[in-house]
Amino acid sequence: MFLWASAQVFAQPAAAKGYLYDSTVVAQKIRHANALAASPLFAEVVARLTTLQTEMHKEQVVSFGKDSSGITIASPIRSGNFNNASLPGIHRRFADIHIHTSEHPPSSGDIYGFSDQAIADSQYLRLIVTPQQTIYALIMVDPKAAIAFNNKYPRRAGIKKPQADGSTTFYQPTFPQELVDAFNRVRGWLGATRAQSLAYLLIKYKSGIRLLQRGEDGHFMMVHAPAE
């Protein structure tokens, strides 16, 4: 079961004791995510991503941007492989969304890729939808902390695996072993979900990033980490 904090109330998780964040910033980012997700364009994009993933069993990704009048627009869908896809270009990109091929929450590659985007633009959003329509969002709450996190816990390059058809599958970057061990410890000892375990890493290791999940009412709320 997920542990939630609404946009108005942010209880400090025990696992993150001593690491405070600005609840005003978090609330503003949640409103930003809610506004995008409430648009008819967003619903249309999610439906198209879901259809293509079902047909192709590959990740599909769309970028959101703004036209010259400030109206939100969406890029054409770009297909990837079973575990990653590259971002399509679009004018004034401010968010992206992709669909996973499993029910897993954002991956290590999603975290590092989002960090690269959001360090440059702290308002940037990354959204992830699963085949069963669970929707997650990543928000940046502290770019300086994100820079420090990337320096202290640099990504490990993903492997390249040749395929029988002559193509090459590129696996996404992974967390360093210390974070992998922490993730597995929280899942194994505390019985946390994958999303809770990821929220634990993001808070405990001061990533500057927070994980949101869209509730049944259509609003995003923050996934909190379990206490050790």
C-alpha positions in Angstrom: 0.0 0.0 0.0 1.3 3.4 -0.9 1.8 6.1 1.7 0.6 9.5 0.5 1.0 13.1 1.3 -1.4 15.6 -0.2 -0.4 18.9 -1.8 -1.3 20.6 1.5 0.3 18.3 4.1 3.8 16.9 3.9 4.8 14.8 6.8 8.5 14.3 7.0 9.4 10.6 6.4 11.5 9.0 9.1 13.9 7.7 6.4 14.6 11.3 5.4 15.1 12.8 8.9 17.2 15.9 8.7 16.6 16.4 5.0 13.9 19.1 4.8 12.4 20.3 1.5 10.3 23.3 0.6 6.6 22.1 0.7 5.6 25.2 -1.3 7.8 24.1 -4.2 6.4 20.6 -4.0 2.8 21.9 -4.0 3.5 24.1 -7.0 5.0 21.2 -8.9 2.0 19.0 -8.1 -0.4 21.7 -9.4 1.7 21.9 -12.6 1.4 18.1 -13.0 -2.3 18.1 -12.3 -2.9 20.8 -14.8 -1.2 18.9 -17.6 -2.8 15.6 -16.7 -6.3 17.2 -16.6 -6.1 18.3 -20.3 -7.9 16.5 -23.1 -4.6 16.4 -25.0 -3.0 14.4 -22.1 -5.8 11.8 -22.1 -5.5 11.5 -25.9 -1.7 10.9 -25.7 -2.0 8.3 -22.9 -4.6 6.4 -24.9 -2.4 6.4 -28.0 0.7 5.3 -26.0 -1.3 2.5 -24.5 -2.6 1.2 -27.8 0.8 1.2 -29.4 2.5 -0.5 -26.4 -0.1 -3.2 -26.5 0.4 -3.7 -30.2 4.2 -3.5 -30.3 5.3 -4.4 -26.7 7.8 -1.6 -26.8 8.1 1.7 -24.9 6.5 4.7 -26.6 7.3 8.3 -25.8 5.8 11.8 -26.4 7.2 15.2 -25.6 4.9 18.1 -24.6 5.8 21.7 -25.6 4.2 25.1 -26.3 3.4 26.7 -29.6 4.0 30.4 -30.4 0.7 31.3 -28.7 1.6 29.4 -25.5 -0.8 26.5 -26.2 0.3 23.0 -25.1 1.2 20.8 -28.0 2.4 17.2 -28.3 5.1 15.6 -30.5 4.5 12.6 -32.7 5.0 9.3 -30.8 8.5 7.8 -30.9 8.9 4.1 -30.5 11.8 2.6 -28.5 12.6 -0.9 -27.4 11.3 -2.9 -24.4 13.1 -0.8 -21.8 13.8 2.7 -23.2 13.1 5.2 -25.9 14.6 8.6 -26.9 12.8 11.9 -26.5 11.2 13.4 -29.6 12.0 17.1 -30.2 9.3 19.8 -29.9 9.1 23.5 -29.6 9.6 24.8 -26.0 9.5 21.3 -24.5 8.4 21.3 -20.8 7.5 17.7 -20.2 7.6 14.2 -21.6 5.6 11.0 -21.0 6.4 7.4 -21.9 4.8 4.1 -21.3 6.5 1.1 -19.7 6.1 -2.4 -20.9 5.5 -3.6 -17.3 3.8 -2.2 -14.1 7.2 -1.0 -12.7 7.5 2.6 -11.6 10.2 5.0 -12.9 13.5 3.3 -13.5 17.1 4.4 -12.7 17.4 5.5 -16.3 14.2 7.6 -15.9 15.7 9.2 -12.8 19.0 10.1 -14.3 17.5 11.2 -17.6 14.9 13.4 -15.8 17.7 14.9 -13.7 19.6 16.0 -16.8 16.5 17.7 -18.1 15.3 19.3 -14.8 18.7 20.6 -13.7 18.6 22.8 -16.8 14.9 23.6 -16.3 13.6 22.9 -12.8 9.9 23.2 -14.0 10.4 20.2 -16.3 8.1 17.2 -15.7 8.6 13.6 -16.6 5.5 11.3 -16.5 5.4 7.5 -16.8 2.3 5.4 -17.4 2.1 1.6 -17.1 0.0 -0.7 -19.2 -2.7 -0.8 -16.4 -2.8 3.0 -16.4 -0.9 3.8 -13.2 0.6 7.2 -13.8 3.7 8.5 -12.1 5.4 11.8 -12.3 8.9 13.0 -11.4 9.4 16.6 -10.1 12.5 18.6 -9.3 12.5 20.2 -5.9 16.2 21.1 -5.5 18.5 21.3 -8.5 21.6 21.9 -6.4 20.9 18.7 -4.5 20.4 16.9 -7.9 23.8 18.0 -9.1 25.4 16.8 -5.9 23.5 13.5 -6.2 24.8 13.0 -9.7 28.3 13.7 -8.6 28.2 11.5 -5.6 26.2 8.6 -7.1 27.1 8.7 -10.8 25.1 6.5 -13.1 26.6 3.2 -14.3 26.5 2.9 -18.1 23.9 0.4 -19.4 25.2 -2.6 -21.4 24.8 -3.0 -25.1 23.4 -6.4 -26.3 23.5 -7.5 -29.9 20.3 -9.1 -31.1 19.7 -12.0 -33.6 18.4 -9.6 -36.2 21.7 -7.7 -36.2 20.4 -4.8 -34.2 21.7 -3.7 -30.8 19.6 -3.2 -27.6 20.9 -0.4 -25.4 20.0 -0.9 -21.8 19.5 2.2 -19.7 22.0 3.4 -17.0 21.7 2.0 -13.6 22.2 3.1 -10.0 25.6 2.5 -8.4 25.7 -0.7 -6.2 25.2 1.2 -2.9 21.8 2.4 -4.1 20.8 -0.9 -5.6 21.6 -2.6 -2.3 19.5 0.0 -0.4 16.6 -0.5 -2.8 16.7 -4.2 -2.4 17.0 -3.9 1.4 13.9 -1.7 1.7 11.9 -4.0 -0.5 13.1 -7.2 1.3 13.2 -6.2 4.9 10.4 -3.7 5.0 8.2 -5.2 2.4 8.0 -1.9 0.5 6.6 -1.7 -3.0 9.0 -0.7 -5.9 7.5 2.8 -5.9 8.0 3.2 -2.1 11.6 1.8 -2.4 12.3 4.3 -5.2 10.8 7.1 -3.1 13.1 6.0 -0.2 16.2 6.3 -2.4 15.2 9.7 -3.8 14.7 11.1 -0.3 17.4 9.2 1.7 20.2 10.0 -0.8 19.1 13.6 -1.3 18.5 13.4 -5.0 16.5 16.7 -5.2 13.7 14.7 -7.0 10.4 13.5 -5.7 8.1 10.7 -7.0 4.4 11.4 -7.4 1.5 9.0 -8.3 -1.8 10.0 -9.7 -4.7 9.0 -7.5 -8.2 7.7 -8.4 -9.4 11.3 -8.1 -7.1 12.3 -10.9 -4.7 14.3 -8.7 -1.1 13.6 -8.1 0.2 13.0 -4.6 3.7 12.3 -3.3 4.8 8.7 -2.7 6.4 8.6 0.7 9.2 6.3 1.8 8.8 3.7 4.5 10.7 4.1 7.7 13.7 1.9 8.4 
